[in-house]
């Protein structure tokens, strides 16, 4: 198997420019380069790219991905870990599907809804491995303990506050505002205070550390699951720039 960069781009949805960038920084070097300068990728390169794309979905930066790949060179061993995560994600999505289907059935039949059924599959534990990998087990345990201590109404209030914050970011991002301007910086401060209220956040109870904020900002852009909260890639990029400016102003 020896595919051209155009073939790889078509099959993976990754742009040729991104693939070239991966090669330039040593993350994914082509297996061969033709006389015309075209890059080609063999089976080993394609498996490495699969691992890179999976790690990007986890929200890891390119620097972090390079370290992971360097530390675990056997593709098969590494993919077993990725497969475990994918099965967990599939299980969570299946639970969400069943939850929504059950809600529809009960609404149409006039049956009483149970909160435990409505929110099955929507628990925050889906990000446990990522939180522990990035910020340690203590960070997850403290935030998990805090979440479990909340009443049902308190959890709904928290979800409402989080949703309102996302709405503000989407609205401001689409308005063409300056990420470093007063409006965006006021919202960045609100975002800071929102994170400050979560036990387990690095820097708690004084507020998230600069490194934590910058890491989150990068994750918002890198991970489509988070980017959706801000209206997609463009909105997530706006949030990243605003939070970066906020951190720089505190330096």
C-alpha positions in Angstrom: 0.0 0.0 0.0 1.5 3.3 -1.1 -1.0 6.2 -1.3 -0.5 9.7 -2.6 -1.1 12.7 -0.3 -4.3 13.4 -2.3 -5.6 9.9 -1.8 -4.9 10.1 2.0 -6.6 13.5 2.1 -9.7 12.2 0.3 -9.9 9.0 2.5 -9.4 10.8 5.9 -10.9 14.2 5.3 -7.6 15.7 6.4 -6.4 18.5 4.2 -3.1 18.1 2.2 -1.9 21.2 4.0 -2.4 19.6 7.4 -0.6 16.4 6.2 2.3 18.5 5.0 2.4 20.3 8.3 2.5 17.0 10.2 5.4 16.1 8.0 7.3 19.4 8.5 7.1 19.0 12.3 8.2 15.4 12.2 4.8 14.0 13.4 4.0 12.1 10.2 6.7 11.9 7.7 5.8 10.5 4.3 7.2 7.0 3.5 8.5 8.3 0.1 8.7 11.6 -1.9 8.5 11.4 -5.7 10.7 13.4 -8.1 7.8 15.7 -8.6 7.7 16.4 -4.8 4.6 14.4 -4.2 4.4 12.7 -0.9 3.4 9.0 -0.5 2.3 7.1 2.5 2.7 3.3 3.2 0.7 1.1 5.6 2.9 2.1 8.6 2.3 5.8 7.9 -1.4 5.3 7.6 -1.7 3.5 10.9 0.3 6.2 12.5 -2.0 8.8 11.0 -5.0 6.9 12.4 -3.5 7.1 15.9 -2.8 10.9 15.4 -6.4 11.5 14.4 -7.8 9.5 17.4 -5.6 11.4 19.8 -6.7 14.7 18.2 -10.3 13.7 19.0 -9.2 13.3 22.6 -8.2 16.9 22.5 -4.5 16.4 22.7 -2.2 19.1 21.3 0.3 18.1 18.5 3.1 18.4 21.0 1.4 16.0 23.4 0.6 13.6 20.5 4.2 13.5 19.5 5.2 12.5 23.1 2.5 9.8 23.2 3.7 8.3 19.9 7.3 8.5 21.0 6.5 6.6 24.2 4.4 3.9 22.6 5.9 2.8 19.3 4.0 -0.4 18.8 0.9 0.5 16.8 -1.0 -2.6 17.8 -0.5 -2.0 21.6 -1.5 1.7 21.3 -4.6 0.9 19.2 -5.9 -1.5 21.9 -6.0 1.6 24.2 -7.8 3.6 21.5 -10.2 0.8 20.8 -11.1 0.7 24.5 -11.9 4.4 24.5 -14.0 4.0 21.3 -16.0 1.2 22.9 -16.7 3.4 25.9 -17.8 6.3 23.6 -20.0 3.9 21.6 -21.6 2.6 24.8 -22.3 6.2 25.9 -23.9 7.1 22.6 -26.0 3.9 22.6 -27.3 4.9 26.1 -28.2 8.4 24.8 -30.0 6.9 21.9 -32.0 4.6 24.1 -32.7 7.5 26.5 -34.0 9.7 23.8 -36.1 6.9 22.2 -37.6 6.2 25.6 -38.4 9.9 26.2 -40.2 10.1 22.9 -42.2 7.0 23.6 -43.3 8.2 27.0 -44.1 11.7 25.8 -46.3 10.3 23.0 -47.9 7.9 25.4 -48.5 10.4 28.1 -46.4 8.5 30.6 -44.5 10.0 33.5 -40.9 10.7 32.8 -38.0 9.8 35.2 -35.0 12.1 35.4 -32.7 9.1 35.7 -34.0 7.8 32.4 -33.9 11.2 30.6 -30.2 11.8 31.4 -28.8 8.3 31.0 -25.7 8.5 28.9 -25.3 12.3 29.5 -23.1 11.9 32.6 -19.8 13.8 32.9 -17.8 10.6 33.4 -17.4 10.4 29.6 -14.3 12.6 30.0 -12.8 10.8 33.0 -9.8 9.3 31.3 -9.0 12.6 29.5 -9.2 14.6 32.8 -7.1 12.1 34.7 -4.5 12.0 31.9 -4.3 15.8 31.6 -4.7 16.9 35.2 -4.4 13.9 37.4 -6.8 11.6 39.3 -7.3 14.1 42.1 -8.8 16.6 39.7 -11.4 14.2 38.6 -12.2 12.8 42.0 -12.8 16.2 43.5 -15.0 17.4 40.7 -16.8 14.1 40.6 -17.5 14.3 44.4 -18.7 17.9 44.0 -21.1 16.9 41.1 -22.5 14.0 43.0 -23.2 16.1 46.0 -25.5 18.4 44.0 -29.2 18.0 44.1 -31.2 17.4 40.9 -32.3 21.1 40.9 -28.7 22.3 41.5 -27.5 20.2 38.6 -30.1 21.6 36.3 -29.2 25.2 37.5 -25.5 24.4 36.7 -26.4 23.0 33.2 -28.5 26.2 32.6 -25.6 28.4 33.6 -23.2 26.5 31.4 -25.6 26.6 28.4 -26.1 30.4 28.9 -22.4 30.9 28.9 -22.0 29.0 25.7 -24.8 31.0 24.1 -23.0 34.2 25.0 -19.8 33.0 23.4 -21.6 32.0 20.2 -23.4 35.3 20.0 -20.3 37.4 20.6 -18.2 35.3 18.2 -20.7 35.7 15.4 -20.9 39.5 16.0 -17.4 40.1 14.8 -16.2 41.4 18.1 -12.5 41.6 19.0 -11.4 38.6 21.1 -9.1 41.0 23.0 -11.8 43.7 23.3 -13.7 44.6 26.5 -16.8 42.5 25.7 -14.8 39.4 25.0 -12.6 40.0 28.1 -15.6 40.5 30.3 -16.9 37.1 29.1 -13.5 35.5 29.5 -13.6 36.6 33.2 -17.1 35.1 33.5 -15.7 31.9 32.0 -12.9 32.0 34.5 -15.3 32.4 37.4 -17.4 29.6 36.0 -14.4 27.3 36.2 -13.4 28.7 39.5 -16.6 27.2 41.1 -15.6 23.7 40.2 -13.6 21.8 42.9 -10.8 19.9 41.3 -10.0 22.5 38.8 -6.2 23.1 38.8 -5.8 26.2 40.9 -9.0 25.8 42.9 -10.3 27.5 45.0 -8.4 30.6 43.8 -9.4 30.1 40.2 -8.0 28.1 37.2 -4.3 28.4 36.5 -3.0 30.0 33.4 -1.7 26.7 32.0 -5.1 25.1 32.7 -6.9 27.9 30.9 -4.6 27.8 27.9 -4.9 24.0 27.7 -8.7 24.2 27.8 -8.7 26.9 25.1 -6.6 24.7 22.8 -8.8 21.7 23.5 -11.9 23.7 22.6 -10.5 24.1 19.1 -8.9 20.7 18.7 -11.9 18.6 19.9 -15.1 18.9 17.8 -17.1 17.8 20.8 -16.1 20.9 22.7 -16.2 23.2 19.6 -19.9 22.4 19.1 -20.6 24.3 22.4 -19.3 27.5 20.8 -20.9 27.2 17.4 -18.2 25.2 15.7 -14.5 25.6 14.8 -14.7 29.4 14.2 -16.5 30.0 17.5 -14.1 27.8 19.4 -11.2 29.7 17.9 -12.7 33.0 19.1 -13.0 31.6 22.6 -9.4 30.4 22.4 -8.1 33.8 21.4 -10.2 35.6 24.0 -9.0 33.3 26.8 -5.4 33.6 25.6 -5.7 37.4 25.7 -7.2 37.1 29.2 -4.3 34.9 30.4 -1.8 37.3 28.9 -3.4 40.3 30.7 -2.9 38.5 34.0 0.8 37.8 33.4 
